Each structure stands twice: as structure tokens, then as C-alpha cells.
């Protein structure tokens, strides 16, 4: 998963749906995120198909990309991996009436709460820790993710054995 998920959502969902249920594999992450719905759809696809994905953050795994990363059964980060946690953002490039904007605000507040609960379940992370990372938004290092017990730390620049670790050998 590279770049903005919104732009690659169709291709990624198609690739995941082509895999036999229960398949094992590695998902490589270097994504700034994108649409929260794209991230949720990818995480849902991983879980509903029973895919046993190992997630590896090569560079960045931020925003909406956190959802599919959290849905992986095993997660790896490097000391230089960067993960951005932040509150959900809404933007519209359309003219909307006040009533519609009010409904969007209600919906996004509700959705943000439910997605935070889902992240707390998938990683798992305490509400206090997630809130500290989310507000106002924080770049979390791979080392911090490993220290929090949310991912395993590998260092491909210091160990040639990390590939065996990622592959589960």
C-alpha cells in the first residue's frame, strides 16, 4: 500500500478479493493515508476474508492507512518508520447547505468515535494512549510503536536476519 489509499482503493480491494480466503502474505506499507472510508474498506476486507496478513511499514503508515495496518495479524516497523495518528478530517469541495453540513458533522463525530474504538480493539491500545497520540495529532516512531507493544521492531540496516523474522522463518 503506497501513496494515497483513495487512489488505489479499487485495485487493492480487487487484489485482496482475488486471494483465497485465509491466505497468508505480506502487505508493505508506505502510505500517507487518504480517505477514512478507503482505510476502513481495506481493513474490513482483510478481516472478512480471514487474510492472515503481515504488515510491514517501510517508511510511512499514516492516517487512514493505520486501519489496514492494525487489521494485520502481525505488524512490523523499523526504527525510522513513521505513523501519524490524528483526528478524522472532513473536507468538502461542494457547496453544501447548513443542514447538510450539520449532518456531516454529526456523522463524522460518531464515525470518529467508532473508528477510534476499532483501532483500540485491533492494535490493542488503551483509550488514554490513543487519545494522547490523536490530539492534536502526533507522529509516532516505529520504536514507540514497538515499545507500546503494537508492532515488532526490525532493523534492516543492522540485521540481515530481519527478512526471516518477517517471513516467520
C-alpha positions in Angstrom: 0.0 0.0 0.0 1.8 3.1 -1.3 0.7 6.7 -1.7 -2.8 7.8 -1.0 -5.2 4.9 -0.4 -8.1 6.6 -2.1 -6.4 6.5 -5.4 -5.5 2.8 -5.1 -8.6 1.5 -3.3 -10.2 -0.3 -6.2 -7.0 -2.1 -7.2 -6.2 -3.1 -3.6 -9.7 -4.4 -2.9 -9.7 -6.3 -6.1 -6.3 -7.9 -5.2 -7.5 -8.8 -1.8 -10.7 -10.3 -3.1 -8.8 -12.4 -5.6 -6.9 -14.2 -2.8 -8.4 -17.4 -1.5 -10.0 -16.8 2.0 -7.5 -17.4 4.8 -4.4 -16.7 2.6 -1.2 -15.6 4.2 1.0 -12.9 2.8 2.9 -9.6 3.5 1.4 -6.2 3.0 4.1 -3.5 2.6 3.1 0.0 3.8 4.4 3.4 2.7 1.2 5.4 2.7 0.2 8.9 3.8 -3.4 7.6 4.2 -6.3 9.2 2.4 -10.0 8.6 2.7 -11.0 7.1 6.0 -13.5 5.0 4.1 -10.8 3.6 1.9 -8.8 2.6 5.0 -11.9 1.1 6.7 -12.8 -0.9 3.5 -9.3 -2.4 3.2 -9.2 -3.3 6.9 -12.7 -4.8 6.6 -11.6 -6.8 3.5 -8.6 -8.2 5.4 -10.8 -9.3 8.3 -13.8 -10.6 6.5 -11.7 -12.7 4.1 -9.7 -14.1 7.0 -6.5 -12.9 5.4 -3.5 -13.6 7.6 -1.5 -10.5 6.6 1.8 -9.5 8.0 2.1 -5.7 7.8 5.5 -4.1 7.3 5.9 -0.3 7.5 8.7 0.6 5.1 8.5 4.3 5.6 5.2 5.9 6.5 1.9 4.5 7.6 -0.4 7.4 8.5 -3.9 8.4 8.9 -6.3 6.1 7.1 -3.5 3.6 6.4 -3.4 2.8 10.1 -6.7 0.9 9.8 -5.4 -1.9 7.4 -2.1 -1.9 9.2 -4.0 -2.5 12.5 -6.0 -5.3 10.8 -2.8 -7.3 10.1 -2.3 -10.3 12.2 1.4 -9.4 12.7 2.9 -6.0 12.4 6.5 -4.8 11.8 8.1 -1.4 11.9 11.6 -0.1 11.6 13.3 2.5 13.9 12.7 5.0 11.1 9.1 4.1 10.4 6.6 7.0 10.9 3.0 6.6 11.8 0.7 9.7 12.0 -2.3 9.5 14.3 -4.8 12.3 14.2 -8.5 13.1 14.5 -10.5 12.4 11.4 -10.7 15.3 8.9 -13.6 16.3 6.8 -13.5 18.4 3.7 -15.9 19.0 1.0 -15.3 20.7 -2.2 -19.0 21.0 -2.9 -21.4 23.7 -1.9 -23.4 22.3 1.0 -26.4 23.7 2.8 -26.1 24.3 6.6 -28.4 21.4 7.3 -26.2 19.0 5.3 -23.0 20.4 6.9 -24.7 19.8 10.3 -25.5 16.2 9.4 -21.9 15.6 8.1 -20.5 17.0 11.4 -22.8 14.7 13.4 -21.9 11.7 11.2 -18.2 12.3 11.4 -18.2 12.8 15.2 -20.0 9.5 15.5 -17.8 7.7 13.0 -14.6 9.1 14.6 -15.6 7.7 17.9 -16.4 4.3 16.4 -13.2 4.1 14.4 -11.1 5.0 17.5 -12.8 2.1 19.3 -12.0 -0.1 16.4 -8.3 0.9 16.4 -8.2 0.3 20.2 -9.5 -3.2 19.6 -7.3 -4.1 16.6 -3.9 -2.8 17.9 -4.9 -3.1 21.0 -4.1 0.3 22.6 -5.6 2.0 25.6 -8.0 4.9 25.1 -5.7 7.1 27.0 -2.7 6.3 24.8 -4.7 6.7 21.6 -6.1 10.0 22.7 -2.6 11.3 23.5 -1.5 10.3 20.0 -4.6 11.6 18.3 -5.0 15.0 19.9 -4.0 17.2 18.2 -2.2 14.6 16.1 1.2 13.0 16.6 3.9 11.4 14.5 4.8 8.2 16.3 8.1 6.4 15.6 8.5 2.7 14.9 10.3 2.4 18.2 7.4 3.9 20.1 5.0 1.5 18.4 7.2 -1.4 19.4 7.6 0.0 23.0 3.8 0.2 23.2 3.5 -3.5 22.1 1.6 -2.6 18.9 4.3 -3.8 16.4 7.6 -5.7 16.3 10.7 -3.7 15.7 13.1 -4.9 12.9 16.2 -3.0 11.7 17.0 -4.0 8.1 20.0 -1.6 8.2 21.7 -3.6 11.1 20.5 -7.1 10.6 20.2 -9.3 7.6 18.1 -11.7 9.5 15.0 -9.4 9.6 13.6 -10.9 6.4 13.5 -14.3 8.1 11.6 -12.6 11.0 9.1 -11.0 8.7 8.5 -14.2 6.8 8.1 -16.1 10.1 11.0 -18.4 9.4 
